[in-house]
Amino acid sequence: MKKQFKLASMLFFGLILVIACEKDTPAPTASFTAAVNDGVVTFTAVVTNESKYEWDFGDGSYINTFPSPVHTYIQASTPKEITVKLTIKGPGGEVTTSNKIIIPAKTKMQYLTGGTPAAPKSRKWRIASGAPTFNINFATATFSPNYKTYPGGILAAVGLSQVYGDTFEFKSDGTLKINPNGGGIFAGYIYCALNGVPNIGNAGGSGLSYAKPFTSPAGATFTINENKNFSIVTSPDGVNAIPVTYNNVMTLSFANGGFLGIKDFSSECIIQSLTDTQMIANLFISAVPPPGQVGKPNFVLNVYFEVAP
């Protein structure tokens, strides 16, 4: 009986010690910071009395249990505010803290190249054979009137199917590689004729041609210009030169022989829209033979581009 009483006393005393120890164990504390680099966020936690981390990144992804995780968010065309929660569990209980972070909008460089200067990538674009239309407009301030509207794929119908095989590879370090997979490049017929460039005819009298062979220019670069007032001298009627300014537009300008879509006297072009999969560009072309305003564009090609594999 004495032994049983002694054993019960010891168990009771041990239980009191356990409860006392639990009461003496402080609850965990937690705070964290977030370093945002485009869509990549590095989290740094400052905690005490922890035994387990639980991160809720606020985007529906799985709970992360690393002390200092790095998480990649999907960026959109507009900034996103996201609430991130960190729960710390320990012997003394648990605590949850939260912060709001802003994921910036995807930049035009990311849309064009798939990367950034800090995280380099490249993306190839080609003229889309399945585009809804192929428009030729006069090079006026409003791109009107329309000269001709063709169905998508029209270039193949006028003997320029090679155009759809050529790609323009934009790299996030600002360099450009033109890949003449069709053996040449889409070009203005007048440009070729006046510069002695071998080409495949004046397709349907359109002033469009295919320069072959073509060698990709070494060291070609590009610059994205947002919200630019772009000025250029055009000659819509092929006789009179008119200075035109396109206000608040996005353009791609090039150096060292670079261009997009078509080789002609003017290389800078207006980008009408740009997403991860499609780009619509307005490309200037001089299609008027001498003795008109040679070198000054009289037409603007409204061209759809798609991402090439």
Protein Blocks (a to p, Z undefined) as FASTA:
>chain_A
ZZmmmmmmmmmmmmmmmmmmmmmpccdddddddddehjbccdddddehiabdcddehnop
acdfbfbdcddddddfbdcddddddddddfkbccddddddddddddfklmmnopafklgc
dddddddfkbfbdcdddddfkopacfbdcdehklmmnopammmmpccdddfkopacdddf
nopacddfklmmmnopacedjehhnopacdddddddehiacdddehiacdddddfkomac
cddddehiaddddeehiaehiacfblbdcdfbdcfkbccddddddfbdcfbdehiafbdc
dddddddZZ
